[in-house]
């Protein structure tokens, strides 16, 4: 772009331009004992004010101790350029019916380089009385706690699974793929797997039985004794513009008889009691209550609505005796429910969660340029009480439950740094960022905002620039400027002149120390012809 004179003005922050970051479940993988006295779950959050990581951890709750960290891996380990030597993300906890055995899957990122070979990215961990055992792959624990069903990398590739007897320590490979859901495993390690129009039951010796279904199978579970399977059919378009309702059906594995238990708008989250007599599930209540919990007998009788919660019922698990349920509500609260009366008690209020950081517009970034406004996207942020950056509280502005903004301090040192949000919840969450003095980035999505001289209109293929024109470019990350208008970052010789007119001066609670080439506290124009290599990428528009 030789011959072009360029000038930049700092970014205009357009609140509300981006859709809210989709909420990620702060509480995941709920599992409970047969009597419902103990709950386990996974989450990346940590108790407020602690030094624990934001890796996913396993938590335990009971009445006496409340919520406590049960298992955590602090370090990501060392990387060989392809993978780390640590499985540090702990997920999908499972507990035996009597509570004596706990299992979970530990994961690490997969190889990222073109010359990296496939390696195991998941490792099952079993906490047995007085000892611990680790097995390659995802893990599912039998309700009895005796068997572990694992699917290492080779098993996923070649469609088999491995059954380990935790009493004798012996393992055996069994034909047939398995997805790792504990609700698809019986006491004796028989598994059930779904097919589009059938369910396949495979015992630990490899014997299989195929049961053709009347409806499509979108999810399936099996009772712990292996006598009954329950499958879910999702809502789907039907013929001639009609709608095929969602369904829950059961199959008696002795007789092969199939029974339709109920139809609904969106039945999901099925759970069977230990005796196989009752199915709990969630469905959408069309009279305005949203997603609620229901129960029905295995023969299709006795349908009842368990909850009538204002805050909708999301993912749920029910104890083996059918008396206690735990759920993650629509507002991401963790709640305990009396499955007989429907009465509920909150175990944890909505915790904060940070999923991504933006500098004005996409793409998401991990770079925090000094002076820039950072928009942190997540959920549970509406009652943010404190935001710390590099360990120090900073002014912030809460936009809504999914967005909170702050200005990167001018004196922040280059290097890794965490932004951590605290709310009224006893938990906190954060995101890892890297501070840089200079990190130029165009503003605009999906294309940069480039304007003709005098702001007469955007530069497009239909309205290209012409030689000698001064281009207006919106950017962030140009760093601070001194009182003379000189960009202070090394290697940037551009000079700015201030133009009166403060925009969005109430964005934060204090003004910047200097003029900013990152935030539009004052509109700035670059007068000299500075060769900006970042603008070269837009040459196709000129």
C-alpha positions in Angstrom: 0.0 0.0 0.0 2.8 2.4 -0.8 1.7 6.0 -1.4 -1.1 5.8 1.0 -1.2 8.1 4.0 -2.9 6.5 6.9 -4.3 7.6 10.2 -5.9 5.7 13.0 -8.5 6.5 15.6 -8.9 4.4 18.7 -11.6 1.8 19.1 -15.2 2.6 19.7 -16.6 0.0 22.2 -20.1 -1.0 21.0 -21.8 -2.6 24.0 -24.3 -5.2 23.0 -22.9 -5.8 19.5 -21.9 -9.4 20.5 -24.3 -12.1 21.5 -23.9 -13.3 25.1 -21.3 -16.0 25.5 -23.1 -19.3 25.7 -23.2 -20.4 29.3 -21.0 -23.4 30.1 -22.2 -25.5 33.0 -20.3 -24.5 36.1 -21.5 -27.7 37.8 -21.1 -30.8 35.6 -21.3 -34.6 35.9 -23.6 -34.9 38.9 -23.5 -38.3 40.6 -24.8 -39.6 43.9 -24.9 -42.6 46.1 -27.8 -45.1 46.4 -29.2 -43.2 49.4 -28.5 -39.7 48.1 -26.4 -38.7 51.1 -23.3 -37.8 49.1 -23.0 -35.8 45.8 -20.0 -35.6 43.5 -19.6 -33.2 40.6 -16.9 -31.5 38.5 -16.2 -27.9 37.9 -13.4 -25.5 37.0 -14.4 -23.0 39.7 -12.6 -22.8 43.0 -13.4 -21.7 46.5 -13.2 -17.9 46.8 -9.8 -16.6 47.8 -7.9 -19.9 47.5 -4.8 -20.6 45.3 -6.3 -23.6 43.5 -6.2 -23.8 39.8 -9.0 -23.2 37.3 -8.6 -26.7 36.0 -11.7 -28.8 36.2 -11.7 -30.5 39.7 -13.9 -33.1 41.5 -16.0 -31.8 44.3 -17.8 -33.7 47.1 -20.9 -32.6 49.1 -22.5 -34.0 52.1 -24.6 -32.4 54.9 -21.7 -32.5 57.5 -18.9 -31.1 55.3 -20.7 -29.0 52.7 -18.9 -28.6 49.3 -15.2 -29.6 49.4 -12.6 -30.3 46.8 -12.2 -34.1 46.5 -9.6 -34.3 43.8 -7.4 -31.9 41.9 -4.3 -31.9 39.7 -2.4 -28.6 40.3 0.1 -28.7 37.5 -0.3 -29.0 33.8 3.1 -30.8 33.8 5.8 -30.6 31.2 5.1 -30.6 27.4 7.3 -32.4 24.9 6.0 -30.1 22.2 3.0 -32.4 21.5 1.3 -33.2 24.8 1.8 -32.6 28.5 2.8 -35.4 30.8 -0.1 -34.6 33.2 -3.8 -35.4 32.9 -5.0 -32.3 34.8 -8.6 -31.8 33.8 -10.8 -34.0 36.1 -14.3 -34.7 34.8 -17.2 -37.1 34.9 -17.1 -38.4 38.5 -19.0 -41.6 39.4 -19.6 -43.2 42.7 -20.7 -46.7 43.7 -24.1 -47.3 45.2 -22.6 -47.8 48.7 -20.2 -44.8 48.3 -17.0 -46.8 48.9 -15.6 -46.4 45.3 -15.2 -43.2 43.3 -14.0 -42.9 39.7 -13.4 -40.0 37.3 -11.8 -39.3 34.0 -8.7 -37.1 33.9 -7.9 -35.5 30.5 -5.2 -33.5 28.8 -5.2 -31.7 25.4 -4.5 -33.8 22.4 -1.3 -33.5 20.2 -1.3 -30.3 18.3 1.7 -30.5 15.9 1.7 -32.0 12.4 4.5 -34.4 13.4 2.9 -35.5 16.7 1.7 -39.1 16.9 -1.7 -39.9 18.5 -1.4 -40.6 22.2 -3.8 -41.3 25.1 -5.5 -38.1 26.2 -7.8 -39.6 28.8 -7.0 -41.6 32.0 -9.5 -43.2 34.3 -8.8 -42.9 38.1 -10.5 -45.1 40.6 -10.3 -44.3 44.3 -10.7 -47.6 46.2 -10.6 -48.0 50.0 -6.9 -47.5 50.8 -5.6 -47.5 47.3 -5.9 -45.8 43.9 -5.8 -47.3 40.4 -5.4 -45.7 37.0 -6.5 -47.1 33.6 -6.1 -45.7 30.1 -9.1 -44.1 28.5 -12.5 -42.8 29.6 -14.0 -44.7 32.5 -17.4 -45.9 33.6 -18.0 -47.5 37.0 -20.5 -50.2 37.6 -23.1 -49.3 40.3 -21.7 -52.1 42.5 -18.3 -50.5 42.3 -16.7 -53.8 41.3 -16.1 -53.3 37.6 -14.6 -50.4 35.5 -15.4 -50.1 31.8 -12.7 -48.2 29.9 -12.3 -47.0 26.3 -8.7 -46.1 25.6 -7.6 -44.7 22.3 -7.2 -48.1 20.6 -10.7 -49.1 21.8 -12.3 -46.1 20.3 -10.5 -46.7 17.0 -11.2 -50.4 16.8 -14.7 -50.5 18.5 -14.1 -52.5 21.7 -14.1 -51.8 25.4 -12.1 -53.1 28.3 -13.6 -54.5 31.5 -11.5 -54.5 34.7 -12.5 -56.4 37.7 -11.4 -54.1 40.6 -11.5 -57.0 43.1 -9.2 -59.4 41.2 -7.4 -56.7 39.1 -7.8 -58.6 35.9 -8.8 -56.9 32.6 -10.3 -58.2 29.4 -11.1 -56.7 26.0 -14.7 -57.1 24.9 -15.9 -56.5 21.3 -18.3 -53.5 20.8 -17.9 -49.7 21.1 -18.9 -47.9 24.3 -19.3 -44.2 25.0 -18.4 -44.3 28.7 -21.7 -43.4 30.3 -22.1 -45.0 33.7 -25.9 -45.2 33.3 -25.3 -47.7 30.6 -23.5 -50.2 32.8 -25.0 -52.8 35.1 -23.6 -54.3 38.4 -22.0 -57.1 36.5 -20.5 -54.9 33.7 -23.1 -55.6 31.0 -23.4 -52.5 28.8 -26.1 -51.1 26.5 -25.3 -49.0 23.4 -27.8 -47.2 21.2 -28.3 -47.6 17.4 -30.7 -45.5 15.4 -33.4 -48.1 15.6 -32.1 -50.6 18.1 -30.3 -51.1 21.4 -27.5 -53.6 21.8 -26.8 -55.3 25.1 -23.4 -56.8 25.6 -22.3 -58.8 28.7 -18.8 -58.9 30.0 -18.1 -62.1 28.2 -18.9 -60.5 24.9 -22.3 -62.0 24.3 -24.6 -59.6 22.6 -28.4 -59.3 22.2 -30.0 -56.8 19.7 -33.4 -55.4 20.4 -35.1 -53.5 17.6 -37.0 -50.5 18.7 -40.3 -49.0 17.6 -38.9 -45.5 17.6 -35.6 -43.8 17.0 -33.1 -44.2 19.9 -31.4 -40.9 20.9 -30.4 -41.9 24.4 -30.5 -45.1 26.4 -29.9 -46.3 30.0 -30.1 -49.7 31.7 -31.1 -50.6 35.3 -28.3 -52.0 37.5 -29.7 -55.6 37.5 -29.7 -55.7 33.7 -33.4 -56.5 33.3 -34.7 -53.3 31.7 -33.5 -50.6 29.3 -35.1 -47.2 28.9 -34.6 -45.2 25.8 -35.4 -41.6 24.7 -36.7 -40.4 21.4 -36.2 -36.7 20.8 -38.8 -34.3 19.3 -38.5 -34.5 15.5 -40.3 -33.4 12.3 -42.8 -35.9 11.1 -44.5 -36.5 7.8 -46.7 -34.0 6.0 -45.4 -31.2 8.2 -46.4 -32.9 11.4 -44.2 -33.1 14.5 -43.1 -36.4 16.0 -43.3 -35.9 19.8 -40.5 -36.9 22.1 -41.0 -40.3 23.8 -39.6 -42.4 26.6 -40.0 -46.1 26.2 -38.8 -49.2 28.1 -37.8 -52.7 26.9 -38.1 -55.8 29.2 -34.9 -57.6 28.3 -36.3 -61.0 29.3 -39.4 -60.9 27.1 -38.3 -58.3 24.6 -41.6 -56.5 25.2 -41.5 -52.7 24.6 -43.7 -50.2 26.4 -44.2 -46.6 25.6 -44.0 -44.9 29.0 -44.8 -41.3 28.0 -44.7 -38.7 25.3 -43.7 -35.1 25.7 -42.2 -32.0 24.2 -38.6 -32.6 25.0 -38.1 -35.5 27.5 -34.5 -36.0 28.5 -32.1 -36.8 31.4 -33.6 -40.2 32.2 -32.6 -41.9 35.4 -33.7 -45.3 36.8 -34.0 -46.2 40.5 -31.9 -49.2 41.7 -34.9 -51.5 41.7 -35.7 -50.5 38.1 -39.3 -49.7 39.1 -39.3 -45.9 38.4 -38.0 -43.6 35.7 -37.2 -40.0 36.5 -36.8 -37.5 33.7 -37.1 -33.9 32.7 -39.5 -32.4 30.2 -40.8 -29.0 29.1 -44.0 -28.0 30.8 -46.1 -26.2 28.3 -48.2 -24.2 30.8 -45.3 -21.8 31.5 -43.1 -23.6 34.1 -40.4 -24.6 31.6 -38.3 -27.6 32.2 -39.4 -29.6 35.2 -38.7 -33.1 36.7 -41.2 -35.9 36.4 -41.4 -39.6 37.5 -43.3 -42.5 36.0 -43.5 -46.3 36.7 -41.7 -48.7 34.5 -45.0 -50.0 33.2 -46.2 -46.5 32.2 -48.4 -45.8 35.1 -48.3 -43.2 37.9 -46.9 -40.2 35.9 -46.3 -37.3 38.3 -44.6 -33.9 38.2 -42.0 -33.8 40.9 -41.0 -30.1 40.7 -42.7 -26.8 40.0 -39.6 -24.6 40.2 -39.5 -21.1 38.9 -35.9 -21.7 38.0 -36.1 -24.5 35.4 -34.6 -27.9 36.0 -31.6 -28.8 33.9 -29.2 -31.7 34.2 -30.3 -34.0 37.1 -29.4 -37.2 38.9 -31.6 -39.3 41.2 -30.5 -41.5 44.1 -30.9 -45.2 43.7 -33.7 -45.3 46.3 -35.6 -42.7 44.4 -35.9 -40.3 47.3 -33.4 -37.6 46.5 -32.5 -35.7 43.4 -29.8 -33.2 42.6 -30.0 -30.7 39.7 -28.4 -27.8 38.0 -31.0 -25.2 37.4 -31.4 -22.9 34.5 -29.6 -20.2 36.4 -26.8 -22.6 37.2 -27.7 -23.1 40.8 -26.9 -26.4 42.5 -30.0 -27.7 44.2 -31.1 -30.8 46.2 -34.7 -32.0 45.8 -36.9 -34.2 47.8 -38.1 -36.5 45.1 -41.3 -37.3 46.9 -42.5 -33.8 47.9 -40.6 -31.7 45.3 -39.2 -29.4 48.1 -35.8 -28.1 47.2 -32.8 -26.7 49.0 -30.0 -24.7 47.4 -26.5 -26.1 47.9 -24.7 -23.4 45.9 -25.8 -20.2 44.4 -24.9 -19.4 40.8 -21.0 -19.1 40.6 -19.2 -16.9 38.0 -17.7 -18.4 34.9 -15.4 -16.8 32.4 -15.3 -18.4 28.9 -13.6 -15.9 26.6 -12.0 -12.5 26.4 -12.5 -9.9 23.6 -11.0 -6.6 22.7 -14.1 -4.9 21.5 -15.0 -7.4 18.7 -14.2 -11.0 17.8 -12.0 -12.9 17.5 -11.5 -14.0 21.1 -8.1 -13.2 22.4 -5.8 -14.1 25.2 -3.8 -10.9 24.8 -4.5 -8.0 27.1 -2.9 -4.8 25.7 -2.2 -2.1 28.2 -4.9 0.5 28.3 -7.4 -1.6 26.3 -10.9 -2.4 27.4 -11.4 -6.1 27.8 -14.8 -7.7 27.6 -15.0 -10.9 29.6 -17.7 -13.2 28.4 -19.2 -16.0 30.5 -22.2 -16.5 32.8 -23.2 -15.8 36.4 -21.6 -12.3 36.2 -24.6 -10.0 37.0 -23.7 -9.6 40.7 -20.0 -9.2 40.2 -18.5 -7.7 43.3 -14.8 -7.7 42.5 -12.6 -8.1 39.5 -8.8 -8.6 40.0 -6.2 -8.4 37.3 -2.6 -9.6 38.0 -3.7 -9.9 41.7 -4.9 -6.4 42.1 -8.5 -5.1 42.1 -9.4 -3.0 39.1 -12.5 -0.9 38.3 -15.1 -2.8 36.2 -18.5 -2.4 34.6 -21.1 -5.2 34.6 -22.9 -5.2 31.3 -25.3 -8.1 32.0 -25.1 -11.6 33.4 -22.8 -12.7 30.6 -20.4 -9.7 30.2 -18.1 -7.7 32.5 -15.6 -5.1 31.3 -12.4 -3.6 32.7 -9.5 -1.5 31.5 -6.1 -3.1 31.5 -3.9 -0.9 33.8 -1.3 1.2 32.0 1.4 0.1 34.4 0.7 -3.7 34.0 3.9 -5.6 33.3 4.2 -7.7 30.3 3.7 -11.5 30.9 1.0 -13.9 32.0 -1.8 -12.6 34.2 -5.1 -13.8 35.4 -8.4 -11.9 35.5 -10.5 -13.3 38.3 -14.2 -12.5 39.0 -15.9 -12.8 42.4 -19.7 -12.5 43.0 -21.9 -13.3 46.0 -21.1 -17.0 45.4 -18.6 -18.7 47.6 -16.7 -19.6 44.4 -14.7 -17.6 41.9 -13.5 -18.1 38.4 -10.8 -16.6 36.2 -9.2 -16.6 32.8 -5.6 -16.6 31.8 -4.4 -13.7 29.7 -1.0 -12.3 28.6 -0.2 -8.6 29.0 1.5 -6.8 26.2 2.4 -3.2 25.8 1.7 -3.2 22.1 -0.6 -5.6 20.2 -2.3 -3.8 17.3 -5.6 -5.4 16.3 -8.2 -4.1 13.9 -11.7 -3.5 15.2 -14.6 -5.0 13.3 -16.2 -8.4 12.6 -16.0 -10.2 10.3 -14.1 -7.5 8.5 -12.2 -4.5 9.9 -13.9 -1.1 10.0 -12.1 1.0 7.5 -13.5 4.4 6.5 -12.8 6.9 3.7 -11.2 10.2 4.5 -13.4 12.5 6.4 -15.6 9.6 7.5 -17.6 9.8 4.3 -18.3 6.1 4.2 -16.9 2.6 4.7 -14.2 1.2 2.3 -15.7 -1.7 0.4 -15.1 -3.5 -2.9 -17.7 -1.3 -4.4 -16.1 1.8 -2.8 -12.4 1.3 -2.9 -9.7 3.8 -1.7 -7.7 5.9 -4.2 -4.0 6.9 -4.2 -3.2 9.7 -1.7 -6.4 9.2 0.4 -6.1 9.2 4.2 -7.7 6.0 5.5 -9.5 5.9 8.8 -8.8 2.7 10.7 -10.3 1.6 14.0 -7.8 -0.3 16.1 -7.0 -1.4 19.6 -3.7 -2.3 21.2 -1.7 0.6 19.9 -0.5 1.4 23.4 -0.4 4.7 25.4 0.7 8.0 24.0 2.5 10.8 25.9 1.4 14.4 26.4 2.8 15.4 23.0 0.8 12.7 21.2 3.7 10.4 20.6 3.0 6.7 20.7 5.3 5.5 23.5 5.6 1.9 22.5 9.0 1.0 21.0 9.1 0.7 17.2 5.9 2.8 16.6 6.8 6.3 15.2 3.2 7.4 14.6 2.1 10.6 16.2 -1.5 11.5 17.3 -3.2 14.9 17.7 -6.1 15.1 20.1 -9.5 16.1 18.8 -11.9 17.3 21.5 -15.0 15.2 22.1 -15.1 12.5 24.7 -17.1 9.4 23.8 -18.4 6.9 26.4 -16.5 8.7 29.2 -18.7 6.9 31.7 -17.5 3.5 30.6 -15.2 3.0 33.6 -15.0 4.8 36.9 -11.7 6.6 36.3 -10.0 8.3 33.4 -6.8 6.9 31.9 -3.5 8.3 33.0 -2.6 9.3 29.5 -4.3 9.6 26.2 -5.0 6.2 24.8 -4.7 4.8 21.4 -6.7 1.8 22.6 -9.8 3.4 24.2 -11.9 6.2 22.7 -11.7 8.6 25.6 -10.7 11.2 23.1 -10.9 10.9 19.3 -7.4 10.9 17.9 -6.1 11.3 14.4 -2.8 10.2 13.0 -1.5 13.0 10.8 1.8 11.6 9.5 2.3 8.8 7.0 3.3 5.9 9.2 3.8 2.6 7.5 1.5 0.2 9.4 2.2 -3.4 8.3 -1.1 -4.5 9.9 -3.1 -2.5 7.3 -1.4 -4.3 4.5 -3.7 -7.3 5.1 -6.6 -5.1 4.0 -5.1 -4.2 0.7 -7.7 -6.2 -1.2 -10.2 -3.5 -0.4 -8.1 -0.7 -1.9 
